[in-house]
Amino acid sequence: MTGCHSKRLFVLFLFLGNQVCRIVGQGRLHPKLTRVGGLIQILKTLRVWVFLLYLGLIIVTPVPAIVTPGQCQCTPATNCADGGSAVDPRVLNNPAFPVCTPPNRFCCNLISTTPPIVVTPPTCGTQPLIPFPAYTVGAGQASYSEYPWMVVVLGTDNSYIGGGVLIDGNTVLTVAHKVTPLTVGLKVRLGEYILNAVNEPNPAVEIAVTTIRIHEQYQVANLQNDIAVLKLASSVDFNANPHIRPICLPALGASFAGQRCWVSGFGASSFVNGVYSTVMREVDLPVLDGPTCQTRMQTTRLGAGFILNQQAFLCAGGEPGKDSCTGDGGSPLVCQVGTQWFLAGLVSWGIGCGVNTIPGVYTNIPNYIGWITTNRV
């Protein structure tokens, strides 16, 4: 049926062409049109083109939908990614498109002549230790880029929320109690060292948070399952930001008891009248086993009946004057294994700060690896 339909269209075009030519030749059109000297010749030429079209001697290239005309240009046909993208500009009814000088074609799907930028994630848990000679590190302060996975969680109004840790190019872990309930949107600042400084070797990077995933069994009353995933609006460009790197995640159920590990953050220096730090601080702490932690916590106001959920929490510290504190919530506790650093915990809660024999309590990351794996996607 398609062949018969095409023949009928051809006969119709040919007949109409003949009729129009006769009418024009007899002067029966409007006087203004009869004064157009080339009209008869145009119509005769049209008959020839219709005939050639019917014979299949003229190929009309389909015009693709052009989403971004600014990326189109006149170029040799070999630069077009596919034949459908190289179109003759004469079939484009748009004065904004250029007329190309043969043998160039108007192409909207160019073959890239520049190799793509490959952003290779750096090895997790490594410290670039970039020199910062313009700053003298004070007591208790971290060195520049010593904790490249450290994250500052902010409100979109620049209010300080807490700490966090980068585990891949667009995923941050923090504690649930810092991000629920929320009255503002969130963003993260990566690669920060001195708050609001402008003379650091590499600038800090801010990225909006698009998704907050709080553990389904988080309990406000006792902070069990105190963990949340923040998904970022874009991925970190590690090539352009050598001072930013992700931390390694430990194996499921791994234990760091008996090791000395490190906490970084911008929290207060003491629980009472503590002032938040403008420079990233660090402190080394011993990680305690679960029973020892529970025994020590029972000597506090929690009382002898206190039972520590050792699946949800681990403890570190208990040395006078050395502890994480107010404002450090969500900051990472990291432990070195070989040449790499692994995430052991997130600052969660405590009884005071830096009290002798009383450790701080952290979300026990090795026991949440399954949850993290599911929710980081």
C-alpha positions as semicolon CSV with decimal commas, in nm:
position;residue;x (nm);y (nm);z (nm)
1;M;0,000;0,000;0,000
2;T;0,290;0,236;0,064
3;G;0,398;0,219;-0,304
4;C;0,050;0,301;-0,439
5;H;0,015;0,593;-0,200
6;S;0,348;0,738;-0,316
7;K;0,245;0,713;-0,682
8;R;-0,081;0,893;-0,612
9;L;0,102;1,176;-0,436
10;F;0,340;1,205;-0,730
11;V;0,056;1,226;-0,985
12;L;-0,120;1,483;-0,766
13;F;0,194;1,701;-0,742
14;L;0,253;1,676;-1,116
15;F;-0,108;1,760;-1,201
16;L;-0,117;2,060;-0,966
17;G;0,210;2,183;-1,111
18;N;0,077;2,167;-1,466
19;Q;-0,246;2,340;-1,369
20;V;-0,068;2,624;-1,190
21;C;0,167;2,674;-1,484
22;R;-0,128;2,694;-1,727
23;I;-0,306;2,946;-1,510
24;V;0,000;3,162;-1,475
25;G;0,069;3,141;-1,848
26;Q;-0,287;3,258;-1,926
27;G;-0,257;3,558;-1,696
28;R;-0,544;3,446;-1,473
29;L;-0,358;3,510;-1,146
30;H;-0,360;3,832;-0,949
31;P;-0,178;4,107;-1,139
32;K;0,088;4,141;-0,869
33;L;0,173;3,773;-0,905
34;T;0,182;3,785;-1,285
35;R;0,448;4,051;-1,259
36;V;0,677;3,805;-1,089
37;G;0,875;3,712;-1,393
38;G;1,044;3,404;-1,252
39;L;0,740;3,234;-1,107
40;I;0,669;3,014;-1,410
41;Q;1,029;2,900;-1,420
42;I;1,021;2,823;-1,048
43;L;0,712;2,607;-1,083
44;K;0,857;2,424;-1,379
45;T;1,171;2,360;-1,180
46;L;0,956;2,238;-0,892
47;R;0,807;1,972;-1,121
48;V;1,154;1,847;-1,203
49;W;1,252;1,828;-0,834
50;V;0,932;1,645;-0,743
51;F;1,001;1,399;-1,023
52;L;1,359;1,345;-0,903
53;L;1,233;1,302;-0,546
54;Y;0,996;1,034;-0,670
55;L;1,280;0,851;-0,843
56;G;1,479;0,857;-0,520
57;L;1,763;1,064;-0,672
58;I;1,745;1,332;-0,401
59;I;1,822;1,240;-0,041
60;V;1,676;1,474;0,219
61;T;1,870;1,437;0,543
62;P;1,636;1,425;0,844
63;V;1,678;1,721;1,077
64;P;1,751;1,609;1,431
65;A;1,615;1,784;1,735
66;I;1,885;2,030;1,844
67;V;1,878;2,064;2,219
68;T;2,181;2,289;2,257
69;P;2,238;2,486;1,935
70;G;2,537;2,662;2,092
71;Q;2,728;2,335;2,063
72;C;2,663;2,300;1,689
73;Q;2,911;2,422;1,432
74;C;3,033;2,398;1,073
75;T;3,288;2,120;1,064
76;P;3,426;1,849;0,834
77;A;3,188;1,555;0,818
78;T;3,451;1,330;0,978
79;N;3,407;1,525;1,304
80;C;3,040;1,428;1,334
81;A;2,970;1,142;1,571
82;D;2,703;0,992;1,345
83;G;2,549;1,053;1,005
84;G;2,218;1,169;1,148
85;S;2,391;1,458;1,322
86;A;2,554;1,602;1,011
87;V;2,283;1,795;0,827
88;D;2,287;2,021;0,527
89;P;2,209;2,372;0,657
90;R;1,975;2,431;0,361
91;V;1,714;2,207;0,518
92;L;1,717;2,408;0,843
93;N;1,455;2,676;0,859
94;N;1,629;2,881;1,126
95;P;1,824;3,200;1,047
96;A;2,033;3,153;1,361
97;F;2,216;2,858;1,209
98;P;2,511;2,931;0,979
99;V;2,543;2,832;0,616
100;C;2,850;2,611;0,590
101;T;3,101;2,630;0,309
102;P;3,133;2,288;0,141
103;P;3,269;2,034;0,218
104;N;3,191;2,134;0,578
105;R;2,864;2,022;0,733
106;F;2,651;2,164;1,012
107;C;2,704;1,920;1,298
108;C;2,540;1,905;1,641
109;N;2,698;1,588;1,774
110;L;3,071;1,646;1,754
111;I;3,328;1,379;1,816
112;S;3,534;1,501;2,112
113;T;3,893;1,577;2,018
114;T;3,995;1,624;2,383
115;P;4,042;1,323;2,608
116;P;3,785;1,309;2,891
117;I;3,896;1,418;3,237
118;V;3,916;1,107;3,450
119;V;3,873;1,181;3,818
120;T;4,045;0,893;3,993
121;P;3,947;0,854;4,358
122;P;4,260;0,864;4,570
123;T;4,351;0,576;4,796
124;C;4,129;0,601;5,101
125;G;4,273;0,677;5,441
126;T;4,591;0,845;5,324
127;Q;4,721;1,183;5,436
128;P;4,859;1,419;5,169
129;L;5,023;1,643;5,434
130;I;5,048;1,949;5,209
131;P;5,290;2,213;5,346
132;F;5,141;2,535;5,488
133;P;5,449;2,742;5,582
134;A;5,244;3,057;5,640
135;Y;5,086;2,906;5,953
136;T;5,251;2,781;6,272
137;V;5,063;2,487;6,422
138;G;4,968;2,542;6,785
139;A;4,933;2,294;7,071
140;G;4,646;2,053;7,016
141;Q;4,595;2,168;6,658
142;A;4,603;1,939;6,357
143;S;4,839;2,005;6,069
144;Y;4,699;2,125;5,737
145;S;4,548;1,833;5,534
146;E;4,630;1,587;5,813
147;Y;4,264;1,479;5,823
148;P;4,155;1,522;5,459
149;W;3,832;1,329;5,522
150;M;3,709;1,573;5,789
151;V;3,379;1,741;5,702
152;V;3,211;2,048;5,851
153;V;2,832;2,019;5,832
154;L;2,662;2,358;5,796
155;G;2,316;2,494;5,754
156;T;2,248;2,674;5,428
157;D;2,241;2,989;5,645
158;N;2,607;2,908;5,741
159;S;2,510;2,800;6,091
160;Y;2,743;2,537;6,237
161;I;2,573;2,198;6,273
162;G;2,853;1,955;6,355
163;G;3,118;1,726;6,213
164;G;3,114;1,452;5,954
165;V;3,344;1,231;5,751
166;L;3,379;1,174;5,377
167;I;3,362;0,807;5,276
168;D;3,350;0,849;4,897
169;G;3,316;1,122;4,636
170;N;2,959;1,218;4,726
171;T;2,879;1,052;5,060
172;V;2,929;1,185;5,412
173;L;2,860;1,009;5,741
174;T;2,752;1,198;6,051
175;V;2,543;1,128;6,360
176;A;2,165;1,132;6,348
177;H;2,126;1,363;6,648
178;K;2,297;1,645;6,457
179;V;2,062;1,637;6,160
180;T;1,726;1,571;6,320
181;P;1,514;1,769;6,358
182;L;1,630;2,029;6,107
183;T;1,501;2,381;6,051
184;V;1,742;2,466;5,768
185;G;1,882;2,296;5,460
186;L;2,227;2,145;5,480
187;K;2,557;2,180;5,300
188;V;2,903;2,044;5,375
189;R;3,242;2,210;5,370
190;L;3,532;1,991;5,270
191;G;3,902;2,063;5,300
192;E;3,851;2,319;5,577
193;Y;4,135;2,390;5,818
194;I;4,106;2,745;5,950
195;L;3,746;2,860;5,947
196;N;3,693;3,147;5,703
197;A;4,066;3,175;5,624
198;V;4,158;3,281;5,271
199;N;4,529;3,206;5,266
200;E;4,525;2,827;5,287
201;P;4,717;2,635;5,019
202;N;4,388;2,501;4,878
203;P;4,042;2,653;4,917
204;A;3,765;2,473;5,102
205;V;3,487;2,322;4,890
206;E;3,116;2,358;4,973
207;I;2,858;2,117;4,831
208;A;2,485;2,109;4,899
209;V;2,327;1,808;5,068
210;T;2,043;1,663;4,862
211;T;1,944;1,360;5,072
212;I;1,958;1,280;5,445
213;R;1,917;0,915;5,543
214;I;1,879;0,860;5,917
215;H;1,900;0,513;6,066
216;E;1,549;0,371;6,085
217;Q;1,596;0,263;6,448
218;Y;1,761;0,578;6,576
219;Q;1,643;0,646;6,931
220;V;1,641;1,005;7,052
221;A;1,624;0,910;7,421
222;N;1,946;0,709;7,439
223;L;2,108;0,789;7,100
224;Q;2,128;0,426;6,993
225;N;2,183;0,384;6,617
226;D;2,315;0,739;6,606
227;I;2,416;0,749;6,241
228;A;2,308;0,924;5,921
229;V;2,416;0,935;5,557
230;L;2,433;1,266;5,371
231;K;2,429;1,244;4,992
232;L;2,587;1,539;4,813
233;A;2,464;1,728;4,507
234;S;2,790;1,664;4,323
235;S;3,102;1,455;4,361
236;V;3,432;1,588;4,488
237;D;3,692;1,650;4,218
238;F;3,986;1,481;4,389
239;N;4,226;1,581;4,111
240;A;4,154;1,949;4,162
241;N;4,144;1,918;4,542
242;P;4,444;1,717;4,663
243;H;4,372;1,821;5,024
244;I;4,044;1,623;5,023
245;R;4,038;1,243;5,048
246;P;3,793;0,982;5,180
247;I;3,846;0,769;5,489
248;C;3,857;0,389;5,466
249;L;3,570;0,189;5,611
250;P;3,665;-0,103;5,838
251;A;3,559;-0,463;5,797
252;L;3,225;-0,563;5,945
253;G;3,266;-0,627;6,317
254;A;3,630;-0,513;6,332
255;S;3,764;-0,419;6,676
256;F;4,004;-0,137;6,755
257;A;4,016;-0,201;7,130
258;G;4,361;-0,143;7,271
259;Q;4,469;0,096;6,994
260;R;4,538;0,466;7,024
261;C;4,326;0,649;6,769
262;W;4,261;1,011;6,679
263;V;3,964;1,247;6,677
264;S;3,961;1,570;6,475
265;G;3,710;1,853;6,484
266;F;3,618;2,213;6,560
267;G;3,427;2,154;6,883
268;A;3,457;2,325;7,221
269;S;3,769;2,289;7,434
270;S;3,566;2,205;7,747
271;F;3,211;2,115;7,842
272;V;3,168;2,422;8,065
273;N;3,236;2,760;7,908
274;G;3,414;2,592;7,619
275;V;3,488;2,801;7,310
276;Y;3,455;2,650;6,966
277;S;3,784;2,628;6,780
278;T;3,847;2,819;6,456
279;V;4,136;2,585;6,369
280;M;4,095;2,211;6,333
281;R;4,205;2,034;6,650
282;E;4,312;1,676;6,716
283;V;4,345;1,448;7,015
284;D;4,475;1,092;7,055
285;L;4,271;0,856;7,268
286;P;4,285;0,489;7,374
287;V;3,997;0,273;7,250
288;L;3,843;0,068;7,533
289;D;3,678;-0,270;7,514
290;G;3,303;-0,280;7,581
291;P;3,299;-0,425;7,936
292;T;3,564;-0,179;8,058
293;C;3,368;0,112;7,914
294;Q;3,045;-0,005;8,076
295;T;3,213;-0,040;8,417
296;R;3,354;0,311;8,398
297;M;3,026;0,465;8,284
298;Q;2,850;0,301;8,581
299;T;3,060;0,518;8,813
300;T;2,897;0,832;8,669
301;R;2,549;0,971;8,726
302;L;2,424;0,695;8,495
303;G;2,450;0,461;8,795
304;A;2,541;0,099;8,857
305;G;2,246;-0,027;8,654
306;F;2,365;0,132;8,330
307;I;2,400;-0,117;8,044
308;L;2,605;-0,006;7,743
309;N;2,479;-0,125;7,406
310;Q;2,813;-0,251;7,281
311;Q;2,678;-0,316;6,932
312;A;2,577;0,047;6,891
313;F;2,863;0,215;7,079
314;L;3,234;0,201;7,144
315;C;3,432;0,410;7,391
316;A;3,760;0,599;7,368
317;G;3,940;0,824;7,612
318;G;3,931;0,847;7,989
319;E;4,251;1,047;8,016
320;P;4,228;1,382;8,196
321;G;4,192;1,682;7,968
322;K;4,181;1,474;7,649
323;D;3,845;1,418;7,486
324;S;3,604;1,517;7,213
325;C;3,346;1,765;7,337
326;T;3,044;1,983;7,261
327;G;3,021;2,062;6,891
328;D;3,228;1,762;6,788
329;G;2,922;1,543;6,731
330;G;2,960;1,352;6,403
331;S;3,337;1,402;6,389
332;P;3,543;1,094;6,306
333;L;3,747;0,872;6,535
334;V;4,009;0,716;6,307
335;C;4,264;0,441;6,367
336;Q;4,574;0,362;6,166
337;V;4,622;0,013;6,026
338;G;4,944;-0,019;5,830
339;T;4,975;0,288;5,609
340;Q;4,602;0,366;5,599
341;W;4,347;0,515;5,836
342;F;4,010;0,356;5,908
343;L;3,690;0,496;6,053
344;A;3,628;0,345;6,398
345;G;3,357;0,575;6,531
346;L;3,164;0,901;6,518
347;V;3,148;1,132;6,819
348;S;2,809;1,067;6,978
349;W;2,782;1,147;7,353
350;G;2,962;1,158;7,687
351;I;2,949;1,258;8,053
352;G;3,128;1,590;8,061
353;C;3,449;1,629;7,864
354;G;3,799;1,513;7,953
355;V;3,707;1,373;8,295
356;N;3,964;1,132;8,431
357;T;3,873;0,764;8,373
358;I;3,548;0,858;8,193
359;P;3,565;0,792;7,817
360;G;3,367;0,949;7,539
361;V;3,109;0,739;7,355
362;Y;3,111;0,690;6,978
363;T;2,887;0,528;6,719
364;N;3,045;0,187;6,660
365;I;3,106;0,207;6,284
366;P;3,226;-0,154;6,227
367;N;2,882;-0,275;6,333
368;Y;2,703;-0,050;6,082
369;I;2,893;-0,144;5,768
370;G;2,591;-0,326;5,623
371;W;2,363;-0,030;5,683
372;I;2,620;0,211;5,538
373;T;2,666;-0,004;5,228
374;T;2,291;-0,006;5,164
375;N;2,234;0,362;5,227
376;R;2,538;0,514;5,059
377;V;2,402;0,429;4,713
